């Protein structure tokens, strides 16, 4: 296996931080400015559709990008995806045409999905084990900073009539990040070259597209609408076909053997449970602050500030702690679940008398949950992966997070719409919002049970086996 020098390692990781900042900044900046951009081009009514298509494209390309990394290597995927992101980002900024914007938005989302796992994979591949926890903590911090800066700076630039700069500014970190990784990383492409599972890609695309579209439009069109039911039938049918094909493909897109590893499957399930709450926190809590507490948009916009501060300050320290002992991994995941359960359980009582400072405190506590998860789940999953499956295996963590958000949006939407419609006014709205947090707390409880009852015994057994092997090696 090729290695890198200390100076190359440092430059590669700086490149990873730049790429991670860009992904986070673009995600929030485009969410902030997409509506005024579309309005200026006469396409304001396309906002929801474009957002949904972009999300589906990024979701689909996350596992495909992981397999591309396993074949082409991180170096080439970073170059190709980075170049596509850079070009499409600049075209969106300087070519004010609706259809050009839509095409570039789709290409941009696909490229971002393809390279989203690169920083996490390189964090493991180029760094010694004793510093990997710290590196994963730094990635979590950069993600938080990028999200905050992207949203805030894009809003400021739009207010000052600098729309083009609001779209283009993340390219200032994308270009050097891509160059630093490509210039300093060795050629880590697979010796056998790239073998794409085209049928698997088609089936996965059909499956995710139909299921996500059906889940997103089901609440508006009715779950028994013919198109929605057809979408679910096609989606689940293509899912079964995908599993059947992948079990027989020579080089599968998603090796089904991954899901025979109990520890890996548990980590995916725990990750799902610890991020399910995000829709309630990011979508329904601001709605409650504005409409139930009557606090206005400025108050709802400041809710995420405590969480951002927490995610800037603590992930690196948590990463160092997790890396010290194997047993700290399950403890970190358990704490991640607990710091979702407690705030969500207390936010079940959102009402006109709940103070804003208390809500902000609860939001800040969820930052601790995200910090623990980010430094524990991905490294633990990577430990059980074969080198040939590191790309697809790592990308499945990101895919699980996206899938959890999609399912949570559907479930929370059903709960909120049903309860807010059952009782008019603030009371019905409050009941709907409270229920989204009750659901989130319940899912996190399931995650905690998975950690304590199933994941912890596996980690303890692995620790005893590792200690016995080290003792035997020492005697020899």
N, C-alpha and C positions, 0 to 999 in steps of 0.2 A: 504493500500500500504506500502511495506517495505521501510525503509529509510537507509541511510548510515551516519556514523559519519563524522566529518570534515576531520579527517586523512584518512579515507577510500575514501572520495570524492577526496581528493588531489591525492592519489595514483591511483585511477581509471582514473583521467584526465591525469596524467603522462603516464599511459598505453595507453590512447587514442592518445596522442601526438606521442608516439613511433610507434603505429600502423599506424597513418597517415603519419609519416615520412617514414616508410617502404614502404607503397603503392606508395608514390610519388617517392621515391628513386629507387625502382625497376622498375617503369614505364619508367623512363629516362635512368637508367643504362642498362637495357636490350635492349632498343632502340639503345644505343650507341655501345654495344659489341656483339649484336646478330650476325651481319654479320661476324666479325672475328671468332666467335665461330663456326658458321656453316662452314666457309671456312676450319677451322682446322679439321672438321669432314667429309669433302667432300660433304657438303650439301649446298653450297653457293647459289645455284639456288632456294632453298626453302624459301629464306628470306621473300619475299612478301606473299607467301601462309601461312607461319607460323604466320606472323604478323597479317594477316587478320583473320585467324582462332582463334588466341588468343583474338583479339578484339571482335569477335562475341561471344566467350565463356564468356568473362567478361560482355558484354552487356546483354546477356541472363540471367546470374546469378545475375545481380544487382536487378531486381524485384523479382526473386525467392528467393534471399537472404533476401530481405525485408520481404517476407512472412514467411521464416524460423525464422526470428527474432521475428515476432509476435507470433509464436507457441512455439519455443524452448527457446526464450529469448536471449538477447545480450550476456549473460555470456557463454552459451553453444555454440552459433554460433561462438563467438570469439575463444573458445577453439578448436573446430573442424576445423574451417577454418584456424586458426592460425597454428595448427599442420600440416595440409596438405600443407600450404604455406611453412612452415619451412622445412619439409621433401623434398618437390619437389624442393625448392630452393637449398638445399644442394646437392641433387642428380644431379641437373643440373651443379653444380660447380665441382663435383668430379667424375662423370661418363661420360667420353668423348665418348658417343655413340649417333649417330644421332637420331635413333628411340626412345631411352630412353629420349633424350632431347625433342623431339617433344611431347611425352606423358606427360612428367613432365611439359612442358610449358603450355599445355592445362589444366592440373590439377591445376597448379599454378594460371592461369588466372581465372578459375572458383572459386577457393577459395578466391582470392582477390576480385572478384566481389561480392561474398556472404557477405564479412565482410566490404565492403567499406562504408556502411551506419552506422556502429556501433558507430564510434566516434561522429557523428552528433546526433544520437539518445540519447546516454549517456550524451552528453552535455546538453540536455534538461531534461533528467530524473533524474539526480543526483544533478543538480545545481539549486539554487534558481533563480527566474526570474530576479532579479536585476543584476545578474552577467553573465547571459547567453550571452548577447551581447559581452562582453569581451571574453568569452570562444570561441565563434564562430570566433571572430577575431584572436585569438591565433591559432585556427585550420587552418585558411587561411594562417597565417604566417608560420606555420610548413610545410604546403603543399608546399609553395614557397621554403623554405629552403631545403626540401627533394628533390625537383625537381632539384635544382641547384647542391646540393652536389652529388646526384646520377649520374647526367650526367658528372660533372667535375671529381669526384673521380674515376668513372669507366674508363674514358679515360686515366687518369694518371696511374692507375694500369695496364691497358692493355699495355701501352707504356713501362712499366717496367717488362713485361712478367709475370704478376701476374693475369692471366685470371681467375683462380679459385677464387681468393679473390675479383675480380671485380664483380663476380656473387654472392658470399656469404656474402659480408659485410653488406647488409641490414638486414640479419638475426640477427645481433648484437643488433638491436633495436626491431625486431619482437618478439624474444623470451621473453625478459623482459616485453614488452608491453602486450603480450598475458597473461603472468602469473599475472601481476598486475591487469588486468581487472578481470580475473577469480577468483583470490584470494580474492579480496575486494568487488566485486559486489554481491549483494544478488541474489537469484534464481528468475529471473523475467520471467520464462516460463509461458505460458498461462495455466489457471486452467484446461481447457478442453483438454490439450495436443495438439499435432501437427496433423493437418489434411491436407494432401497435395492434391492439385487438380492436379492429374496426367495428366488428359486429357488437362487441361489448360496449363500445362507445355509443353506437347508435341506440342500443337497447337502454343504456343508462340515461341518455339524453331524452328519449321518449318517456321513460319511467318518471324521471324527476320533473320534466316539463309538465306532463299531464297531471301528476299528483299535486305539484305546487300551484298550478293554475286553478285546479279544482278546489284546493283548500282556501285559496285567496278569494275566489269569486263565489264560493259556496254560500257564504253568509249573506251576500248581497242578492244573489240570484235564486237562492233556495236550494237546500241540500238534495231535494228530490227533483230538481230541474233535470231535464233529459241530458243537456250538455254536461252538467256537473257529474251525473251518474256515469255517463259515458267516459268522462275523464278519469274517474276513479277505476272503472273497469279496465280501461286501457292501461292505466298506470300500474295497477296490481298485476295485470296480465303480463306486461313487459317486465315487471320485477321478477316474476316467476321464470320468465324466459331468460332473463339476465343471469339469474342464479344457475339455471340449467346449463346455459352456455359457458359460463365462467368455470364450472366444474369440469368442462371438457376441453376448454381452450388450451393450446400448447403454451402460450404466454398470456395468461389472463390479465385483464385490466385491473381487477380487484381480486387477488388470490383468495379463494374461499378458505384456504388453510389458515388465514389470519384469524378467522372466527372460530377456529378449533382451539385457539389458545385462550383458556379461561381468564387468565390475568388480563390479557389485552381487551377482551370483550367487556370485562368488568370496568376497566378504565374508560372505555367508550360510554358505557351506561352511566357511570358516576359523573363523567363530564357533562353528559346530557342533563342529568338531574341538577347540576350546580349552575347551569346557565339558563335553565328554563325560565327563571324569574325575570330575565332581562326585559322581556316584552312588557310585563306589568310595571316594572320600574321606569323604563324609558318612554313608554307610550301612555300608560293609563295613570300613572302618578302625576305627571304634569297636568293632565286633563282634570284630575281631582283637585289639584291646587288651584287651578284657574276657575273651575266651575262650582266646586263644592265649598272650598274655603274662600272663594272670591278674592284671591290674592293677586291676580294679574300675571301677565307674561314675564315680567322681570323677576318675580319670585320663582316661577316655575323654571325659568331659564337658569337660575342659580343653584338648582337642586343638585346638579352633578359636581359642583365645585369641591365639596368635601371628599367625594370619591376620587376625583382627579388628584387631589393633594395626597391622599392615602396611597394611591397607585404610583405616585412619584417617589414617595419616601420609603415604603416598606418592602417592595418585592426583592430587591437585591439582598437585604438582610435575611428575608425568608428563604431565598434560594441558597444562601450559604448554610443556613441551619438545616435545610432538607438534605443537602449534600453530605453532611457530617455522618449520618447514620441511615441505614436502609429503613429502619423502623419509623423514621421521621416522615417517610412518604405517606404511609397510611394515616398518620396523625395529621399531616397537612391537609389531606383530602377530607378527613373527618371535620377538621376545623373549618374548611371551606363550606361544607354542608351546614355546619352550625351557624356560621355567620351569614348564611342565607335564611335559615329557619327563623332565627330570632328577629331580625328586622321585618321579614315578611309577615310573621305572626303578629307583630305589634302594629304593622301597617294595615292589618285587617280592620282596624278600628278607625280608619280615616274618616273624619267627619268635620263639621263646622267648628268644633271646639279644639281640634288638634293643632298645636302651635307649629309654625313653619320650622323653628329651630329643631324640634324633635324629629320632624320628617327628614331634615338635612342630616341629622345625626344617624338615622337609620340608613340613609343612602350611603353615608360614609362607611358604615360597618360592612356594607356589601363590597366595598373596595378591598377589605381584608380578605373576604371570600375569594374574589377574583385573583388577588395576589397569591394566595396559597395554591389555588388551582393551577395557575399559570406556571409555577415553578415545580409542581409535583406531577401533574397528569402527563404532559408531553414527554419529559425525561423518563418517567416510569414506563410509558408505552414503548419508547425507543429501545429500552433495555431488552425487551423480549422479541424484537424484530430481527430478522435476518438482514444482513447488509444489502442484499438484492431487493428487499422489500422496504427499505428505510423510507424512501420517498412516498410511496403509496400509503404505508402505515402511518407516517407522520401526518400526511394530508387528511387522513380519515378523522383525525382529531378536529381539524378545522371544519371538515364536512359535517361532523356530528354537531358542532356548535351551530352551524347554519341551519341544519335540519331541526334542531331543538327550537330555534327561534321561529321557524316556519310553523311547526306544530303548535307552539305556545301561542302564536298569533291567532291561529284558528280556534283553539280551545278557549283562550281568553276572550276572543271576539264573540263566540257563542254565549259565554257566561255573561259578559257585559251587556250585549244586545238584549238578551232575554230578560235580565233583571231590570235594566233601565226602562225597558218597554212595559214591564209588568206594573210598575208604579211610577207615575209621572213625576217630573221635577227632580230636585236635589236628592231626595230620599232614594229614589230608584237608581239614580246615577251613583250615589254613594254605595249602595248595596252591590252594584255591578263591579265597581272598582275594588271594593273589599274582597269580593269573591275571587278576583284575579290573584290577589295576594294569598288568599287561603289555598288556592290551587298550587301556587308557587311554593309555599311552605310545605304542602303535602308531598310534592315531588321531591323537594330537598330532603325530607324525612326518609323517603325511599332510598335516596342516595346515601344518607348516613347509615341506614341499615345494610346496604350493599357493602359499604366500607368496613363496618365493624364485624358483620357476620361472615362475609365471604372474602373480601380483599385482605383484611388483616391476617387471617390464618395463612394465606398463601405467602404473604411477605415474611411472616415469622418463620415459616418453613424454609423459605429461600435463604433467610439470614442464617439459620442453623446449618443448612447445607454448606453455605459459603464459609462459615466459621470452621466447620469440620474439614473442608478441603484445604483451607489455609493452615490449619494445625498439622495436617498430614504432610503438606508441602514443607513446613518448617522442620518436621522430624526427619524428612529425607535429606 
